[in-house]
């Protein structure tokens, strides 16, 4: 079985631990400043709840990724494959919650053009999505517990790309419908699109080891994309903080 963390050296361990510590800090800041914006209703939307959940998922992703790295280095007795599977699940839900935040914001916007909302109320769509997330969670968990690591990577690839495109499509529609490019909302949309692109690519790239790409190369690309995600999350958090200060 191929592994991104096969026989990790000290440099790789240090780089990964540092990157995921930064991701943890960035995710916590994202949840905190999103909560502040939600409390003050800087934008009156259910979107904030999903962004907060994305920050929580990002924090868990960072913690489990760090644990996976330490387990792979044999610093403590744990199964790297099992910890890695849990990390992939958290990584996937980070993307999913950001995508759902964009869906929520679009369906709330007066400029939406889809006929689906007229046929199916948003409350029903939320129930359908919640049921789907439960199914994804249970299926992914079973795959991980059984130890089908390569299948878990393929599932992660498909789901990451699907939700990345799902979220980006709504974000682009919102920008086009509201002409929000020069507003706070427009700035948020730009950075959330960037986060979805980099996080989705970092999640999907791991399937490279399944098709025989050198694990070290896959690891390097994944880390670069993760650092890009961290940068975009931090900038978005700073913008959310400034948004609070602007209305105070």
C-alpha positions in Angstrom: 0.0 0.0 0.0 1.4 3.4 -1.0 1.5 6.1 1.5 2.2 9.8 1.3 3.9 9.5 4.7 5.9 6.4 3.9 9.2 6.5 5.8 9.0 10.2 6.7 12.3 12.0 7.5 12.8 14.7 10.1 12.5 17.6 7.7 9.1 16.3 6.4 7.8 15.9 10.0 8.8 19.4 11.0 7.3 21.0 7.8 4.0 19.1 8.3 3.7 19.9 12.0 4.5 23.6 11.4 2.0 23.8 8.5 -0.8 22.1 10.5 -0.2 24.2 13.6 -0.6 27.3 11.3 -3.8 25.7 9.9 -5.1 25.1 13.4 -4.5 28.7 14.4 -6.0 30.0 11.1 -9.1 27.8 11.4 -9.7 29.0 15.0 -9.4 32.6 13.9 -11.8 32.0 11.1 -14.5 30.5 13.4 -13.9 33.3 16.0 -14.3 36.2 13.7 -17.1 34.5 11.8 -19.0 34.1 15.1 -18.4 37.8 15.8 -19.8 38.8 12.4 -22.8 36.4 12.9 -23.5 37.9 16.4 -23.4 41.4 15.1 -25.3 40.4 11.9 -22.9 42.3 9.6 -24.6 40.2 6.9 -28.0 38.7 7.9 -27.5 35.2 6.6 -27.4 31.6 7.8 -24.2 31.4 5.9 -22.2 32.2 9.0 -23.2 28.9 10.7 -21.6 26.9 7.9 -18.4 29.0 7.9 -18.1 28.5 11.7 -18.5 24.7 11.1 -15.9 24.9 8.4 -13.5 26.5 10.9 -14.2 23.7 13.4 -13.7 21.1 10.7 -10.4 22.8 9.7 -9.2 22.8 13.3 -10.0 19.0 13.6 -8.3 18.5 10.2 -5.2 20.2 11.5 -5.1 18.2 14.8 -5.6 14.8 13.1 -3.1 15.7 10.4 -0.5 16.5 13.1 -1.4 13.2 14.9 -1.0 11.3 11.6 2.4 12.8 11.1 3.6 11.8 14.6 2.1 8.4 14.3 3.9 7.8 10.9 7.2 8.8 12.6 6.4 6.1 15.3 6.7 8.7 18.1 3.6 7.0 19.6 1.8 3.8 19.1 -1.1 4.6 16.7 -2.2 3.3 13.3 -1.2 6.1 10.8 -3.7 4.7 8.3 -6.6 5.0 10.8 -5.6 8.4 11.9 -5.1 9.4 8.3 -8.6 8.3 7.4 -10.1 10.4 10.2 -8.0 13.3 8.9 -9.3 12.9 5.4 -12.9 12.9 6.7 -12.2 16.2 8.6 -10.5 17.6 5.5 -13.5 16.7 3.3 -16.0 18.3 5.7 -14.0 21.5 5.8 -14.6 21.8 2.0 -18.2 20.7 2.3 -19.1 23.3 4.9 -17.6 26.1 2.9 -19.5 24.9 -0.2 -22.7 24.8 1.8 -22.1 28.3 3.1 -22.0 29.5 -0.5 -25.1 27.6 -1.4 -26.9 29.1 1.6 -25.9 32.6 0.7 -27.0 32.2 -2.9 -30.4 30.8 -2.0 -30.9 33.8 0.3 -29.9 36.4 -2.2 -32.7 38.3 -4.1 -30.8 38.0 -7.3 -30.9 34.2 -7.6 -32.1 32.9 -10.9 -32.6 29.1 -10.3 -36.1 27.8 -10.6 -35.2 25.0 -8.1 -36.1 27.2 -5.1 -39.6 27.7 -6.4 -40.1 23.9 -6.7 -38.2 22.9 -3.6 -38.1 25.1 -0.4 -34.7 25.8 1.1 -35.7 24.0 4.3 -36.2 20.8 2.3 -32.9 21.3 0.6 -31.2 21.6 4.0 -32.8 18.3 5.2 -31.7 16.5 2.0 -28.1 17.9 2.4 -28.0 16.9 6.1 -29.1 13.3 5.2 -26.5 13.2 2.4 -23.7 14.4 4.8 -24.7 11.7 7.3 -24.5 9.0 4.6 -21.1 10.4 3.4 -19.8 10.3 7.0 -21.0 6.8 7.7 -19.7 5.4 4.3 -16.3 7.1 4.7 -16.0 5.9 8.3 -16.7 2.3 7.3 -14.1 2.5 4.5 -11.6 3.8 6.9 -12.3 1.3 9.7 -12.1 -1.6 7.2 -8.7 -0.3 6.1 -9.4 0.4 2.4 -7.1 3.3 2.3 -6.8 3.6 -1.5 -10.6 3.5 -1.8 -10.8 6.2 0.8 -8.5 8.4 -1.3 -10.6 7.9 -4.4 -13.8 8.7 -2.5 -12.1 11.8 -1.1 -10.9 12.8 -4.6 -14.5 12.6 -6.1 -16.2 14.3 -3.1 -13.6 17.0 -2.8 -13.8 18.0 -6.5 -17.6 17.8 -6.5 -18.1 20.0 -3.4 -15.3 22.4 -4.5 -17.1 23.0 -7.8 -20.5 23.1 -6.1 -19.3 25.9 -3.7 -17.4 27.8 -6.4 -20.4 27.8 -8.8 -22.7 29.4 -6.2 -20.0 31.9 -5.2 -19.5 33.0 -8.8 -23.3 33.3 -9.3 -23.6 35.5 -6.2 -20.9 37.8 -7.5 -22.5 38.0 -10.9 -26.0 38.6 -9.5 -25.1 41.2 -7.0 -22.2 42.9 -8.6 -20.4 42.6 -5.2 -16.8 42.8 -6.4 -16.0 46.0 -4.5 -17.9 45.2 -1.3 -17.1 43.2 1.9 -19.2 40.4 0.5 -17.3 40.4 -2.8 -14.0 40.2 -0.9 -15.3 37.3 1.1 -16.5 35.5 -2.0 -13.1 35.9 -3.6 -11.2 34.4 -0.7 -13.6 31.6 -0.2 -13.3 30.7 -3.8 -9.5 30.7 -3.4 -9.8 28.5 -0.2 -12.1 26.0 -2.0 -9.7 25.8 -4.9 -6.5 25.2 -2.9 -8.1 23.0 -0.2 -10.0 21.0 -2.8 -6.8 20.5 -4.8 -4.8 19.6 -1.7 -7.4 17.0 -0.8 -7.7 15.5 -4.3 -3.9 15.4 -5.0 -3.4 12.5 -2.6 -5.0 10.1 -5.1 -1.7 10.4 -7.0 -0.1 7.8 -4.8 -2.8 5.3 -5.9 -1.8 5.7 -9.6 2.0 5.4 -8.9 3.2 9.0 -8.5 6.1 9.3 -6.1 4.8 9.9 -2.6 7.4 12.6 -1.9 6.2 14.6 -4.9 2.5 14.2 -3.8 3.4 15.2 -0.3 5.2 18.3 -1.5 2.3 19.5 -3.7 -0.2 18.8 -0.9 1.8 20.9 1.6 2.2 23.8 -0.9 -1.6 23.8 -1.5 -2.2 23.6 2.2 0.0 26.6 2.9 -1.9 28.5 0.2 -5.2 27.6 2.0 -3.8 28.8 5.3 -2.8 32.1 3.7 -6.2 32.6 2.2 -7.9 31.7 5.5 -5.8 34.2 7.4 -6.5 37.0 5.0 -10.3 36.2 5.1 -10.1 36.2 8.9 -8.4 39.6 8.9 -11.1 40.9 6.5 -13.8 39.6 8.8 -12.1 41.3 11.8 -11.9 44.6 9.8 -15.6 44.2 9.0 -16.4 44.1 12.7 -14.3 47.2 13.4 -16.0 49.1 10.5 -19.4 48.8 12.0 -18.4 49.4 15.6 
